[in-house]
């Protein structure tokens, strides 16, 4: 499985961005997909994840502002980020996982200016 992510950029506080990630290869074996993020000097943390069945989970810091969605037929996951804050600035990494494996996409930088 390979992941191709896009959608990062520079936005002002309060703005919105939408990240997308498309899986190719043996995408039918994917269960969970989602996004981790890593800010400078910080550890990578889960931002949002979604199962094949649609169950979602979010970091407390993004609840109510971020929405993750997925189209299994298109092997695509999106992260709609609203009301962005400077503390959301990070490199966002798409991930996908199945039974005993996971893969990462290239990071996409999200910068929120104050």
C-alpha positions as CSV (number, residue, x, y, z in Angstrom):
1,X,0.0,0.0,0.0
2,X,1.2,3.5,-0.9
3,X,-0.3,6.7,0.3
4,X,-0.4,10.0,-1.5
5,X,-1.4,13.0,0.7
6,X,-2.0,16.6,-0.3
7,X,-3.8,19.7,0.9
8,X,-1.5,21.4,3.3
9,X,-0.6,25.1,3.2
10,X,-0.6,28.4,4.9
11,X,-3.8,29.8,6.4
12,X,-4.7,32.4,8.9
13,X,-6.1,31.8,12.4
14,X,-9.7,30.8,12.0
15,X,-9.3,29.6,8.5
16,X,-9.9,26.1,7.0
17,X,-8.0,23.5,5.1
18,X,-8.9,20.1,3.8
19,X,-6.3,17.3,3.6
20,X,-6.8,14.3,1.4
21,X,-5.0,11.0,1.2
22,X,-5.4,8.3,-1.5
23,X,-4.2,4.8,-1.0
24,X,-3.0,2.6,-3.8
25,X,-1.8,-1.0,-4.0
26,X,-3.5,-3.6,-1.8
27,X,-5.9,-1.0,-0.5
28,X,-8.6,-3.6,0.2
29,X,-6.7,-4.8,3.2
30,X,-6.8,-1.5,4.9
31,X,-8.8,-1.2,8.1
32,X,-7.8,2.1,9.8
33,X,-6.8,5.3,8.1
34,X,-6.2,8.7,9.4
35,X,-3.8,11.5,10.3
36,X,-1.0,12.0,12.7
37,X,0.7,15.3,13.2
38,X,4.1,16.4,14.4
39,X,4.9,20.0,15.5
40,X,8.5,21.2,15.8
41,X,10.0,19.8,19.0
42,X,7.0,17.6,19.7
43,X,6.3,13.9,19.3
44,X,4.0,12.7,16.6
45,X,0.4,12.5,17.8
46,X,-2.8,11.2,16.5
47,X,-5.0,14.0,15.1
48,X,-7.9,11.9,13.8
49,X,-8.5,8.3,12.7
50,X,-11.4,6.4,11.1
51,X,-12.0,2.7,10.8
52,X,-13.3,0.9,7.7
53,X,-16.7,0.9,9.3
54,X,-16.7,4.6,9.9
55,X,-15.8,4.8,13.6
56,X,-13.9,7.9,14.4
57,X,-11.5,9.2,17.0
58,X,-10.0,12.6,17.5
59,X,-7.4,14.2,19.7
60,X,-9.1,16.3,22.4
61,X,-7.5,19.4,21.0
62,X,-9.2,19.1,17.6
63,X,-12.7,17.8,18.6
64,X,-15.4,20.1,17.3
65,X,-13.1,21.6,14.7
66,X,-11.7,18.7,12.6
67,X,-13.8,16.2,10.8
68,X,-12.4,13.0,9.3
69,X,-14.3,11.1,6.5
70,X,-13.5,8.2,4.3
71,X,-14.6,6.7,1.0
72,X,-13.7,3.0,1.0
73,X,-14.5,2.7,-2.7
74,X,-12.1,5.4,-3.5
75,X,-9.5,4.4,-0.9
76,X,-9.5,8.0,0.2
77,X,-9.6,9.7,3.6
78,X,-10.1,13.4,4.1
79,X,-9.5,15.7,7.1
80,X,-11.6,18.8,7.1
81,X,-9.9,21.3,9.5
82,X,-11.9,24.3,10.5
83,X,-11.3,27.2,12.9
84,X,-7.6,26.5,12.7
85,X,-5.3,27.8,15.4
86,X,-1.5,28.5,15.5
87,X,-1.1,25.4,17.7
88,X,-2.4,23.3,14.8
89,X,0.8,24.1,12.9
90,X,2.5,20.8,12.1
91,X,3.5,18.3,9.5
92,X,0.5,16.1,9.0
93,X,1.1,12.4,8.1
94,X,-1.5,10.2,6.6
95,X,-1.5,6.6,7.8
96,X,-3.2,3.3,6.9
97,X,-3.1,0.1,8.7
98,X,-4.4,-3.5,8.7
99,X,-3.7,-6.8,10.4
100,X,-0.2,-6.3,11.8
101,X,1.0,-3.6,9.5
102,X,0.8,0.1,8.9
103,X,2.2,2.5,6.4
104,X,2.8,6.3,6.3
105,X,2.4,8.8,3.6
106,X,4.7,11.7,3.0
107,X,4.0,14.6,5.4
108,X,2.1,17.7,4.3
109,X,2.9,20.9,6.1
110,X,0.1,22.9,7.7
111,X,1.0,26.4,8.9
112,X,-1.5,28.6,10.8
113,X,-0.4,32.2,11.1
114,X,-1.6,34.3,14.0
